[in-house]
Amino acid sequence: MSSYFDLTSELWKWASPVWLLVLSLTLIFFIVQRGALSRRGLYFVVAMFALAMAYVSPIGVLSDGYLFSAHVIQHLLLLLIVPLFLLLSLSKSATEAIFSHPFMNRMGHVLAVPFLGWLSGLGVMWFWHIPSFCNASTESYSLGIFRDATFLLAGLVFWWPIFSPVKRFHLPSPLAMIYLFSACLGCTLLGIYITFTVISICPAFANPVDRLGIMHLLYDQGMTPALDQRLGGLLMWVPPCSLYVCAIMVVLRRWYSDMGQLTPQSTGATNALREARS
Amino acid sequence: MTTGSINQSELTSLDTPVTSTVMLDWVSTLDHKRIGIMYILTAVFYLAIGGFEALLMRIQLAYPNNTFLSPEMFNQLFTMHGTTMVFLVGMPVLTGFANYFVPLMIGARDVAFPRLNAFGFWMLFFGALLLHYSFLTGSAPNAGWFSYVPLSTKAYSSLQGVDYWIIGLLIMGIGSVSGAINIFATIICMRAPGMSLQRVPLFVWMMLMQVILIILALPALNSALSMLLLDRWLGSAFFDPTRGGSAVLWQHYFWIFGHPEVYILILPGFGMISEIIPVFSRKPIYGYTFVAGSSVAIVLLGYGVWAHHMFAVGLGMYADIFFAVGSLLIAIPTGIKVFNWTATLWGGELRFNTALHFAVGFLLQFVIGGLTGIMFAAVPIDWQLTDTYFVVAHFHYVLIGGLVFSLFAAAYYWFPKMTGRMLSERWGIFQFWLWVLGFNMTFMVQHFLGLMGMPRRVYTYADNPGWALLNGVASIGAIFMALGTLVFLWNIWISLRKGKIAGDNPWDAFTLEWATTSPPPPENFNTLPEIKSRRPVWDKNHPEFADWKTAQTPPDNGKRFNLPKLAAWAFIASEAVFFLLLLIAFVVFNTRHRGGEVTSSVLDAERTGIFSLFLISSSVTFWLAERFLQAGKRSMFIFYLGITILFGTIFLAGQVWEYAGLLSDNVTINTDLFSATFFTITGFHGIHVTAGVIALLIMLIMGVKGNLTSKKSHVFGAVGIYWHFVDIVWLAVFGIIYLGLLQ
């Protein structure tokens, strides 16, 4: 019995322009990194791999008007995975040097405002799944590129207060946990809505144009537009929340190992507290 | 280092009885320890009632075709047994222990809000009375502890039992959220100097996780209960499929509460075990951060796996797969703890007393309950075994084998601190074996009964091969547990009178509750040891082996959150979940006009939009009032506060106008699902605005009388958090209902 996974040649788009972006970023990374391989290099490889897969693999091909669920996976890669690993791959000293400039330092602090990051991360996900915008960005190539760019940028802004290479831009750990937990609630709500609503979130996927001649195979596998949307909703809901839980674990680890010495101010605050209670 | 002298006038105001009668002294108490004891005694009382109900059921099921109980009586008993054990035993006893020990363990003089604390207890007390009053009406609740619709709707449960169940649970739910906010604020704001959140005892940490769960999960139940009550009393059709409602929605909402409820019950048990095992192993807990961190993971994952209670409903393959994976994931943080406890015991100088007996019993039995839980995460196994006695066995292994055993362990561990006397070890060990024997006789065999296909919640059964024997064993086991409980009560009775004097720290234990007398004085502590690690009392008593010399822990930065504002944030977080679920119900029922007859066209969005502007503007005027209060400009403060109240009142008047128009057009809550969701959401919002206006009026009176000064602006700010929240909720309501977003 044939399956759509057998159609390897049609489902891979090796000639994708995303390679230009991947090669450019790789070049920049190696110039900054000066060729030394490290754990950051591994993170960068993961980021580039995820970026390439988002367009070259069946995820990219099927998200181009065939499957809403593939479209969601592509968004999650662009919004959550690629920016996260890009941030992790940045050199601390190089980033510190860039953000030591007063203007950039100010920018770094602006990016670290939790409301901005939260709104960026959640906002783009909600905005691009309003049916008319979702449809338009799927049908228009240039709008689709713009949408994907907003995902990448919003992802960087979202993760900045948590995984910025410069520690002073990090949110305090308890606040970071609330930030991530509420982000989980936000994507849960969107996921629930997409999973259970009877509205077609992205009508382009309800009546796809079968450019590759694979539609019948998808339907043969039992994948109907309604089922596809339900799967998309669940993907929007569970994997991001699992990622946020993992991120919270990282923050917790950071919090429990924070042995920072008491500053004179905080010592004073402790003494004041002690006096207030006595 | 000491906390210094205690403010005697403050203590006098808290503890001097109004009259000399002991009863009134207790009834009017605000002391967290006494309230804790009252919670525990209430739980013990209802444990006796719930246990008696269980015994009656076991007598009925002792042999096939028994007629000891009627089917109707059996339905009432299993409903009340489940409800009682969850809401009147499990939750109160844990809140009781938290009330008593959390302030002591963090070195606080009292809880954050003593009056709110008392309010929470009395809500529980009267809610429980109301629930049990239903027996006197002859129709106790009979639709099971999760009261699935449509069975619990008026059409199938026409008597008042379900109404008592709903109102009782609503009242107790309000009490539980109040209590949770109090414990939350106490842990965050009242810790002694040096006690960073990373140093709190694990029981305190688990209670923090538990109250977060209560604050965020209980509103889901409250919203579902409100909708069911409206269905029953006012004829709305939220859960009536024949009129477009959804029976599955009840299941979703109930289990959004119900699954976290499992962790609400078991997390404090984990906390107790995490205190007891290290003390009696003479070691610090192995992997404190893993135990604490994994409980955070449990809290987060606990919210996302509710639908594994609904695999048999037919959610679809993809939903089943995702929820199954989520449910399997939750086994990881739970399993981590078991390894931590085992590693703590490993190589320890074990003092195998009664408390440790129960702790080890917990460990073994909880693992069995956990493993069968993992089995249920596999969808086909769930389909096969759901609603059989295998489920009954599974959750009793978690809740008795886990929770009750940890409670007994805690009782033996902390009784000396609460009373000043030791419980008898001889009676304790006897009780332990009675319970181990009885519990495993009763519930181990139920695994096999479930596998053999015996359904739960049936009042009798046919004489199928093996069923009579296994049920007989289960019923005999219940008698052993009852005997064990009597032995425990006898032990308490005899020990209170003749028990060995405990002293301050009979176990050479580690945490701050052991740094004071047994029982502690009203002010809790005369002196506090210096807190430089997670075991300050150990450090004090064994300075040569002090923890801080060998292992650093994150220090306390001395900062504490503003108490009223924190409480306000916690409250609105809870309220946000409540409104969120109501709004989700609106979207579910009104997407593409599935709600039958559509009345949405009767709304006047423009007119309501104008009134909405008044409400939104009131947030701005409130902000100005707050700024003027902080600046000490009293007249301007009063002016802008007055404007805020006026705007809020104008908004309410607009809502009354709209309601009057709708009612005159015969659009009522039972017209269709649009009107049902519309009136429910706007009605609850209106109640919140009214409450806000009343709070603002009180602030205004205080301001006029000069009692509200810039020094107290944080109290006004806390009211502001609520007021802004109400406005933000209205923005969502207006967008979704009036402008049709998400539809």
Interface residues (C-beta under 8 A of the other chain):
Chain A: P174 M177 F181 C184 T188 L189 I192 Y193 T195 F196 T197 V198 I199 L227 R230 L231 L234 W237 V238 C241 S242 Y244 V245 I248 M249 L252 R253 W255 Y256 S257 D258 M259 G260 Q261 L262 S266 T267 G268 A269 T270 N271 A272 L273 R274 R277 S278
Chain B: M1 T2 T3 G4 S5 R109 A192 P193 G194 L197 Q198 T289 A292 G293 V296 A297 L300 L301 Y303 G304 G316 Y318 A319 F322 V325 G326 L329 Q552 T553 P554 P555 D556 N557 G558 K559 R560 L580 I584 V587 V588 T591 R592 R594 L742 Q743
